[in-house]
Amino acid sequence: MLDLKQYEVWFITGSQHLYGPETLEQVAKHSQIIAAGFDQSSAIPVRVVFKPVLKTPDEIYNLVLEANAAKNCIGLVAWMHTFSPAKMWIAGLRSLQKPLAHLHTQFNSEIPWSQIDMDFMNLNQAAHGDREFGFIVSRMRLERKVIVGHWQDSEVHDRIAAWTRAAAAWHDAQGARFARFGDNMREVAVTEGDKVNAQMRLGYSVSGYGVGDLVRFVNEVSDADINSTLQEYAEHYDLAAGLQAGGEQHQSLREAARIELGLRYFLEHGNFKGFTTTFEDLHGLVQLPGLGPQRLMDRGYGFAGEGDWKTAALVRAMKVMSAGLTGGTSFMEDYTYHFGSNGMKVLGAHMLEICPSIAATKPRLEVHPLDIGGKTDPVRLVFDAKTGPAVNASIVEMGNRLRLINSVVDAVETDEPLPNLPVARALWLPQPDLKTAAAAWIYAGGAHHTGFSFDLTSEHLADFAEIAGMEYLQIDRTTNVSQFKQELRWNDLYYHLAKGL
């Protein structure tokens, strides 16, 4: 399982020699206390490591080089306790290859009205020291997150936590490998894309494999491993009668386990973090992989159907960002609408592959016919999703940039049972309403495949997009279609001109 405690962010503090050793000792002491407070925070999922106070250009530059090379360092949180002349930061910031957050805080929460003197003023200068630092970062046009508030406030901890989760997902993507079994679903546009550009911009690589490469691993799965996996199924899921030992469909369950294990062994052998499948290329497989992708997503792998590697990588990033949380994250597809008088809703599902991490109750293992793919009836986990606030996100390629679109939704219970729908599903109300949200999504070119999460918020996705240098669009309660279209036009102009800035 994913463990974000293996990662660390470095807490760096800016000052200068002007103030003398006594003041610098106080700066270091305060910085150590703040870093320790963040490190001990239950909200922040990574380690927060104090680094010595930075007072010269060489100290800053060498610290950045050290951070760039540190395997487990996923970013820097910078704070200017005193005034730190920003020209000192230019060389270091030019070299920085890790995400940056700028914390605008001060050690004390209140002004000590009756005791304040010039010694206090010389020590506690973040109110203008951070402005100096902010200028140079803006002047250099570097992306960063600015967090304002007292360092002990829970809101500050939550905002740092969101950024660290996004930074962890970005770190995880660097050098990550994704496998595509078969090609893109034929004639589909939105799931295509420039894999070379994605590797240059986002850090991960996507490689294609024939289904025969997978079948070799599937055929090598032992009966002992299958039997062990069947025991897992029995422990975690309700099994339809026909799938139980001695049932007429039990062999289908064994084949599903064989495919799951083959997929897992292939991914482990190649050190992959996600994969795609397509029902148009199933040579040598007995059934379309359904249960396998569901359970592998539950283990943290990214997945998307029909060759959609961008969504598979997004699901992996969302899995990393949500590590340790319990709401659940899944591959998803906007499948069909309810235009009823009791509220317009979206029914999300896919042919088979929805992650059980979002299940409201114990999933049920079933086998049903599938008229797509031309193989035997596949096994799948069937369930209704949880309810509550969620995000539904898509990454699309716009030619000169990647665009991340986030639709904020509220998942609800189905109006009636769905006894004849043999797939996992979620029902939600898009914000501000279906008509507005769907129109904005379509104007933005959003895909039909998405990453869906009860764990993440818009802040996580916005932070990730900013770190990744992607365009970010949000559809929520404030969305107005006319204004949204204007935002799209402004963004087109910005990205057209941005290289000249």
C-alpha positions in Angstrom: 0.0 0.0 0.0 1.0 3.6 -0.5 2.8 5.2 2.5 3.5 8.9 2.3 5.6 8.9 5.4 8.5 7.8 3.2 8.6 11.3 1.8 9.7 14.5 3.4 9.4 18.2 2.7 12.2 20.5 3.8 11.3 23.6 5.9 13.7 26.4 4.9 13.9 29.8 6.5 15.4 32.9 5.0 17.4 35.6 6.9 20.7 37.4 6.6 23.9 38.1 8.6 22.8 41.7 9.1 21.0 40.9 12.3 23.9 39.3 14.2 24.3 35.9 15.8 21.8 36.4 18.7 18.9 37.2 16.4 19.9 34.3 14.0 19.9 31.9 16.9 16.3 32.9 17.7 15.4 32.6 14.0 16.8 29.0 14.0 15.0 28.2 17.3 11.7 29.4 16.0 12.1 27.6 12.7 12.9 24.3 14.5 9.8 24.7 16.6 7.6 25.3 13.6 9.0 22.5 11.6 8.6 20.1 14.5 5.0 21.3 14.9 4.3 20.5 11.3 6.1 17.2 11.5 4.0 16.1 14.5 0.7 17.3 12.9 -1.8 14.5 12.3 -3.1 16.3 9.2 0.2 16.4 7.3 0.9 13.0 5.8 4.7 13.4 5.1 7.7 14.2 7.2 8.6 17.9 7.7 12.4 18.4 8.1 14.0 21.5 9.5 17.0 22.8 7.5 19.5 25.4 8.8 18.6 29.0 8.3 19.7 30.3 4.9 21.7 33.6 5.1 23.8 33.8 1.9 23.4 33.1 -1.9 25.8 30.1 -1.6 23.9 28.6 1.3 20.6 28.9 -0.7 22.1 27.5 -3.9 23.7 24.5 -2.2 20.5 23.7 -0.2 18.5 23.7 -3.5 21.1 21.4 -5.1 20.9 19.1 -2.1 17.1 19.0 -2.3 17.1 18.3 -6.0 19.3 15.3 -5.4 17.6 14.0 -2.3 15.6 10.9 -3.2 12.8 11.3 -0.6 12.6 15.1 -0.7 9.4 16.1 -2.5 9.4 19.8 -2.1 10.4 22.9 -0.1 8.3 25.0 2.3 9.9 28.5 2.5 9.5 31.1 5.2 11.2 34.5 5.6 11.4 35.0 9.4 13.3 38.2 8.9 14.1 40.2 5.8 16.1 38.1 3.3 17.2 40.1 0.3 15.7 38.4 -2.7 18.7 38.7 -5.1 20.3 36.1 -2.8 17.6 33.6 -3.9 17.9 33.9 -7.7 20.5 31.3 -8.4 18.9 28.8 -6.0 15.4 29.4 -7.4 16.7 29.1 -11.0 18.0 25.6 -10.1 15.0 24.4 -8.1 13.5 21.2 -9.5 11.2 20.4 -6.7 7.7 21.9 -5.9 7.7 25.1 -3.8 5.3 26.3 -1.1 5.6 29.8 0.4 4.4 29.9 4.0 3.5 33.5 5.1 3.4 33.3 8.8 5.1 34.5 12.0 6.2 32.8 15.1 4.0 34.8 17.5 0.2 34.8 16.9 -0.5 38.2 18.4 1.3 41.5 18.8 2.6 41.8 22.4 1.2 45.2 22.8 2.8 46.3 26.1 6.2 44.7 25.5 6.8 45.3 21.8 10.1 47.0 21.1 12.6 47.3 18.2 14.3 44.0 19.2 11.0 42.3 18.6 10.5 44.2 15.4 14.0 43.3 14.1 13.3 39.6 14.8 9.8 39.3 13.5 9.8 40.7 10.0 7.8 38.1 8.0 5.2 40.7 7.2 7.6 42.4 4.8 10.3 39.7 4.5 7.9 37.3 2.8 6.9 40.1 0.4 10.5 40.5 -0.7 10.6 36.7 -1.3 7.2 36.8 -3.0 8.4 39.4 -5.4 11.4 37.5 -6.7 9.4 34.3 -7.2 6.7 36.2 -9.1 9.4 38.1 -11.1 10.9 34.7 -12.0 7.4 33.5 -12.9 7.8 30.3 -10.8 4.8 28.3 -9.8 4.3 27.9 -6.1 1.6 27.7 -3.5 1.2 30.6 -1.0 -0.2 29.7 2.4 -1.1 32.5 4.8 -1.9 32.2 8.5 -0.5 31.4 11.9 1.6 28.2 11.8 -0.5 26.6 14.6 -3.8 27.1 12.9 -5.5 23.9 11.7 -6.4 25.6 8.4 -2.7 26.2 7.7 -1.9 22.5 8.5 -4.7 21.4 6.1 -3.4 23.6 3.3 0.1 22.4 3.7 -1.3 18.8 3.8 -3.1 19.3 0.5 0.1 20.6 -1.1 2.2 17.8 0.3 -0.2 15.3 -1.1 0.0 16.9 -4.5 3.8 17.1 -4.3 3.9 13.4 -3.4 1.8 12.6 -6.5 4.1 14.7 -8.7 7.2 13.0 -7.1 5.6 9.6 -7.7 5.1 10.4 -11.4 8.7 11.2 -12.1 10.1 8.1 -13.8 6.9 6.2 -13.4 6.0 3.6 -16.0 2.5 2.8 -17.4 1.7 -0.2 -19.6 -0.8 -0.2 -22.4 -2.1 -3.6 -23.3 -3.2 -3.1 -26.9 -3.7 0.3 -28.5 -6.2 3.1 -28.1 -9.8 2.2 -28.8 -10.1 2.6 -32.5 -11.2 6.0 -33.9 -11.6 7.6 -30.4 -10.0 11.0 -30.1 -9.9 12.1 -26.5 -8.0 9.0 -25.3 -5.2 9.7 -27.8 -2.3 12.0 -27.1 1.3 12.8 -27.3 3.1 10.4 -25.0 6.5 12.0 -25.6 5.2 15.4 -24.6 3.6 13.8 -21.5 6.9 12.3 -20.5 8.8 15.6 -21.0 6.1 17.6 -19.1 4.9 15.2 -16.5 7.7 12.8 -16.0 6.1 9.4 -16.6 6.5 7.1 -19.6 3.8 5.1 -21.4 4.8 1.9 -23.3 2.6 -0.3 -25.4 2.5 -4.1 -25.1 0.7 -6.8 -27.1 -1.8 -8.8 -25.2 0.4 -11.8 -25.9 3.0 -10.2 -23.5 0.3 -10.3 -20.8 -1.0 -13.7 -21.7 2.4 -15.2 -21.1 2.2 -14.1 -17.4 -1.4 -15.2 -17.2 -0.6 -18.7 -18.4 2.3 -19.0 -15.8 0.0 -18.4 -12.8 -0.1 -21.5 -10.6 -3.1 -23.2 -9.2 -1.8 -22.6 -5.7 -1.8 -18.8 -6.3 -5.3 -19.0 -7.7 -6.6 -20.9 -4.7 -5.0 -18.4 -2.4 -6.7 -15.5 -4.3 -10.0 -17.3 -4.2 -9.8 -17.3 -0.4 -9.2 -13.6 -0.5 -12.4 -13.2 -2.6 -14.4 -15.3 -0.1 -13.1 -13.1 2.8 -13.7 -9.7 1.3 -16.8 -10.1 -1.0 -20.2 -11.8 -1.2 -20.0 -14.5 -3.9 -23.0 -15.2 -6.1 -24.0 -18.8 -5.7 -22.8 -19.9 -9.2 -19.3 -18.6 -8.4 -18.8 -20.6 -5.3 -16.9 -23.9 -5.3 -18.9 -26.4 -7.2 -21.1 -23.8 -8.9 -21.6 -23.7 -12.6 -19.7 -20.5 -13.0 -16.8 -21.3 -10.6 -14.4 -21.8 -13.5 -15.1 -18.2 -14.6 -14.0 -17.0 -11.2 -10.8 -19.1 -11.4 -10.1 -17.5 -14.8 -10.7 -14.0 -13.4 -8.2 -14.7 -10.6 -5.7 -16.0 -13.2 -6.0 -12.8 -15.2 -5.8 -10.7 -12.1 -2.6 -12.4 -10.9 -1.1 -12.3 -14.4 -1.7 -8.6 -14.6 -0.2 -8.1 -11.1 2.9 -10.2 -11.9 3.4 -8.3 -15.2 3.1 -4.9 -13.4 5.4 -6.0 -10.6 8.0 -7.4 -13.0 8.1 -4.2 -15.0 7.8 -1.9 -12.0 4.7 -0.3 -13.5 2.4 2.0 -11.6 -0.6 1.7 -13.8 -2.0 0.3 -17.0 -4.8 0.3 -19.6 -6.7 -2.4 -21.4 -9.1 -2.4 -24.4 -11.9 -4.7 -25.3 -10.8 -4.6 -28.9 -7.6 -6.6 -28.2 -8.2 -9.6 -26.1 -6.4 -12.4 -28.0 -5.5 -15.2 -25.7 -7.6 -14.0 -22.8 -10.6 -16.0 -21.8 -12.6 -13.0 -20.6 -12.3 -9.2 -20.5 -10.3 -8.1 -17.5 -12.8 -6.7 -15.0 -12.2 -8.0 -11.6 -8.4 -7.7 -12.0 -8.4 -3.9 -12.7 -10.9 -3.4 -9.9 -8.7 -5.0 -7.3 -5.4 -3.7 -8.7 -6.8 -0.1 -8.4 -7.7 -1.0 -4.8 -4.0 -1.8 -4.3 -3.0 1.7 -5.6 -2.5 1.1 -9.3 -3.7 3.6 -11.9 -6.1 2.2 -14.4 -8.3 3.3 -17.3 -10.1 1.4 -20.0 -9.8 1.6 -23.8 -6.2 2.6 -23.9 -6.7 5.9 -22.0 -3.3 6.3 -20.5 -3.8 9.9 -19.4 -6.7 8.9 -17.2 -4.7 5.9 -15.9 -1.9 8.2 -14.9 -4.4 10.6 -13.3 -6.0 7.8 -11.3 -2.6 6.8 -10.0 -1.8 10.5 -9.0 -5.2 10.7 -7.2 -4.4 7.4 -5.5 -1.1 8.8 -4.2 -2.7 12.0 -3.1 -5.4 10.1 -1.2 -3.0 7.6 0.5 -4.0 6.9 4.0 -7.5 8.3 3.6 -10.6 6.1 3.6 -13.2 7.7 1.2 -11.9 5.9 -1.9 -10.7 6.8 -5.4 -11.6 5.2 -8.7 -11.6 5.2 -12.5 -15.0 6.5 -13.6 -17.1 7.3 -16.6 -20.1 9.6 -16.9 -22.4 7.0 -18.3 -26.1 8.1 -18.4 -28.3 10.9 -17.1 -31.4 11.2 -15.0 -33.4 14.2 -16.2 -36.2 13.6 -13.7 -38.3 16.2 -11.9 -36.7 15.2 -8.6 -33.3 16.4 -9.6 -31.0 16.0 -12.6 -28.2 13.5 -11.9 -25.4 11.6 -13.4 -25.0 7.8 -13.2 -21.4 7.0 -13.3 -20.1 3.5 -14.1 -18.1 1.5 -16.7 -18.4 -1.8 -18.3 -16.7 -3.5 -15.3 -13.8 -1.6 -13.8 -14.8 0.6 -10.9 -12.6 0.4 -7.8 -14.2 -1.2 -4.7 -12.5 1.5 -2.5 -15.6 3.7 -3.1 -18.1 0.9 -2.3 -20.8 1.8 0.3 -21.2 -1.8 1.4 -19.5 -5.2 0.9 -19.2 -5.7 -2.9 -20.7 -8.7 -4.5 -18.9 -10.9 -7.0 -21.1 -11.7 -10.0 -20.7 -12.9 -13.5 -22.9 -11.6 -16.3 -23.0 -11.5 -20.1 -21.1 -8.7 -21.8 -21.9 -8.1 -25.4 -18.6 -6.2 -26.0 -15.3 -8.0 -26.6 -16.5 -11.4 -27.9 -15.2 -13.4 -24.9 -16.8 -15.5 -22.2 -18.9 -13.7 -19.6 -16.6 -11.8 -17.2 -16.6 -11.6 -13.5 -16.9 -8.3 -11.8 -17.6 -6.6 -8.4 -21.0 -5.1 -8.2 -21.9 -2.4 -5.7 -23.4 1.1 -5.1 -20.9 3.8 -4.3 -20.7 5.8 -1.1 -22.4 9.2 -0.8 -21.0 12.6 0.0 -18.8 15.3 -1.5 -16.5 14.2 -4.3 -14.5 15.4 -7.2 -14.6 14.1 -10.8 -11.6 15.0 -12.8 -10.3 14.6 -16.4 -7.0 15.4 -18.2 -7.2 16.2 -21.9 -4.6 17.3 -24.4 -5.3 20.6 -26.1 -2.4 20.6 -28.5 -0.2 23.2 -26.8 -0.9 22.2 -23.3 -2.5 19.6 -20.9 -5.7 20.7 -19.2 -7.1 19.3 -16.0 -10.8 19.8 -15.5 -12.4 19.2 -12.1 -16.1 18.9 -11.6 -17.2 19.2 -7.9 -20.1 16.8 -7.2 -22.3 15.5 -4.4 -22.8 11.7 -4.6 -26.2 10.6 -3.5 -28.2 7.4 -3.1 -30.0 6.0 -6.1 -33.7 6.9 -6.3 -34.6 3.2 -6.6 -32.6 -0.1 -6.5 -30.8 -1.2 -9.6 -31.3 -5.0 -9.6 -30.6 -5.4 -13.3 -27.5 -3.2 -13.7 -24.6 -5.7 -13.3 -21.8 -3.2 -12.7 -20.5 -1.0 -9.9 -21.9 2.5 -10.1 -22.1 5.9 -8.5 -24.9 8.5 -8.7 -24.1 12.2 -8.2 -25.4 15.8 -8.5 -22.9 18.0 -10.3 -22.4 21.5 -9.0 -24.1 23.9 -9.5 -26.5 21.7 -11.6 -26.3 19.2 -14.3 -27.1 21.6 -17.2 -24.4 24.1 -16.2 -21.8 21.5 -15.3 -22.3 19.4 -18.4 -22.2 22.4 -20.7 -19.0 23.8 -19.0 -17.4 20.3 -19.2 -18.2 20.0 -22.9 -17.0 23.5 -23.7 -13.8 22.6 -21.9 -13.4 19.4 -24.0 -13.5 17.2 -20.9 -13.3 13.4 -21.5 -15.8 10.8 -20.7 -13.3 9.0 -18.6 -12.4 10.5 -15.2 -10.8 10.0 -11.9 -13.4 10.1 -9.1 -12.6 10.6 -5.4 -14.3 11.0 -2.1 -11.0 11.7 -0.5 -9.7 14.6 -2.5 -10.9 18.2 -2.8 -10.5 20.9 -5.4 -7.4 22.2 -3.5 -5.6 18.9 -4.0 -6.3 18.9 -7.7 -5.5 22.6 -8.2 -2.2 22.2 -6.3 -1.3 19.2 -8.5 -2.1 21.0 -11.7 0.0 24.0 -10.6 3.0 21.8 -9.7 2.6 20.0 -13.0 2.3 23.2 -15.1 -1.1 22.1 -16.3 -4.1 24.4 -17.1 -6.7 24.0 -14.4 -10.4 24.5 -14.7 -12.9 24.1 -11.9 -16.7 23.5 -12.2 -18.4 24.1 -8.9 -21.3 26.0 -7.2 -20.0 29.3 -8.6 -19.8 28.3 -12.2 -21.6 30.4 -14.8 -21.4 29.2 -18.4 -20.9 32.6 -19.9 -18.0 33.4 -17.5 -16.6 29.9 -18.0 -16.4 30.4 -21.8 -14.6 33.7 -21.2 -12.1 31.9 -19.0 -11.5 29.4 -21.7 -10.8 32.2 -24.2 -8.5 34.0 -21.8 -6.6 30.8 -21.1 -6.2 30.1 -24.9 -4.7 33.6 -25.2 -2.4 33.1 -22.2 -1.1 29.8 -23.3 -0.5 31.1 -26.8 1.6 34.0 -25.4 3.1 32.4 -22.3 6.4 31.3 -23.9 7.1 35.0 -24.5 6.9 36.0 -20.9 
